[in-house]
């Protein structure tokens, strides 16, 4: 949690300012990947920090699940540990699998290859 801890105060201040600008504040939608690295660590840290700071706010996490073959050698462990902590802090966890996103791009949309823009567009439509 070193990266999250280093940025925590600045993030809290920016979030607080945005919440104060809301006419009606309903909650948060946190987007993160769980394979490992910055997305899972900082995303989990942010989820827990938001829960601590705003205990009554609705907190929903959109999680991107890694490919089964492995992007990161320890992705299974990272995914399990991330999901355990996110599940404990969030009110809702929506999961999308990278492999299913590829299938949608290739089979349903007829694309020859997928790009981050294609995948992000599907996730945005899903949300």
C-alpha positions in Angstrom: 0.0 0.0 0.0 3.0 2.3 -0.3 1.8 4.0 -3.5 -1.7 4.4 -2.1 -0.4 5.7 1.2 1.9 8.3 -0.5 -1.0 9.7 -2.5 -3.7 9.3 0.1 -4.0 12.9 1.4 -4.0 14.4 -2.1 -6.6 12.0 -3.3 -8.8 12.5 -0.2 -8.7 16.2 -0.7 -9.7 16.0 -4.4 -12.5 13.6 -3.7 -13.8 15.7 -0.8 -13.9 18.8 -3.2 -15.8 16.8 -5.8 -18.3 15.5 -3.2 -18.9 19.0 -2.0 -19.8 20.1 -5.5 -22.6 17.5 -5.8 -26.2 18.6 -5.3 -26.9 15.0 -4.4 -24.1 12.7 -3.6 -25.0 9.0 -4.1 -21.7 7.2 -3.9 -18.6 6.1 -5.8 -17.8 3.8 -8.8 -14.2 2.6 -8.6 -12.6 0.9 -11.6 -9.7 -1.5 -11.2 -7.9 -4.5 -12.5 -7.1 -7.4 -10.1 -4.2 -9.1 -11.9 -1.6 -7.3 -9.9 0.5 -4.2 -10.0 -0.8 -0.7 -9.5 -4.4 -1.3 -10.5 -5.1 -3.9 -7.8 -3.0 -2.3 -5.0 -4.0 1.3 -5.4 -7.6 0.4 -6.4 -8.0 -1.7 -3.2 -6.4 1.0 -1.1 -8.7 3.7 -2.6 -11.8 1.5 -2.0 -10.9 1.0 1.6 -10.0 4.7 2.1 -13.4 5.8 0.5 -15.2 3.3 2.8 -13.4 4.8 5.9 -14.0 8.4 4.8 -17.6 8.0 3.6 -19.0 5.0 5.6 -22.6 5.7 4.4 -21.9 6.3 0.7 -22.7 3.6 -1.8 -19.5 2.1 -3.0 -19.4 0.0 -6.2 -16.3 -1.5 -7.8 -16.0 -2.4 -11.5 -13.3 -5.1 -11.6 -11.5 -6.4 -14.7 -10.6 -10.0 -14.3 -7.3 -11.2 -15.9 -6.9 -13.7 -18.7 -6.8 -17.3 -17.6 -3.4 -17.9 -19.1 -1.7 -15.2 -17.1 -0.5 -11.7 -17.7 1.3 -11.7 -14.4 2.9 -14.8 -12.9 1.2 -14.3 -9.5 -2.1 -13.0 -10.9 -4.2 -15.8 -9.2 -2.9 -14.8 -5.8 -3.3 -11.1 -6.5 -6.8 -11.6 -7.8 -7.8 -13.6 -4.7 -6.3 -11.1 -2.2 -7.7 -8.1 -4.0 -11.2 -9.5 -4.3 -11.2 -10.4 -0.6 -10.4 -6.9 0.4 -12.6 -5.2 -2.2 -15.5 -7.5 -1.3 -15.2 -6.6 2.4 -15.2 -2.8 1.7 -17.6 -2.4 -1.2 -21.4 -2.6 -1.4 -21.3 -4.0 -4.9 -18.6 -5.7 -7.1 -19.2 -5.9 -10.9 -16.8 -8.2 -12.6 -15.8 -8.4 -16.3 -13.4 -10.9 -17.7 -10.7 -9.9 -20.2 -11.3 -13.2 -22.2 -15.0 -12.5 -22.5 -14.3 -8.9 -23.6 -12.1 -10.3 -26.4 -14.9 -12.7 -27.4 -17.4 -9.9 -27.7 -14.9 -7.9 -29.8 -14.1 -10.8 -32.1 -17.4 -12.7 -32.4 -20.1 -10.2 -31.8 -18.5 -7.0 -33.2 -16.6 -8.8 -35.9 -13.3 -7.1 -35.2 -10.1 -8.8 -36.4 -8.2 -7.7 -33.2 -9.0 -5.9 -30.1 -7.7 -2.6 -28.8 -7.9 -0.9 -25.4 -10.4 1.5 -26.9 -12.6 -1.4 -28.0 -12.5 -3.1 -24.6 -13.0 0.2 -22.7 -16.0 1.0 -25.0 -17.6 -2.4 -24.1 -17.0 -1.8 -20.4 -18.5 1.7 -20.6 -21.6 0.4 -22.4 -21.9 -2.3 -19.8 -21.8 0.3 -17.0 
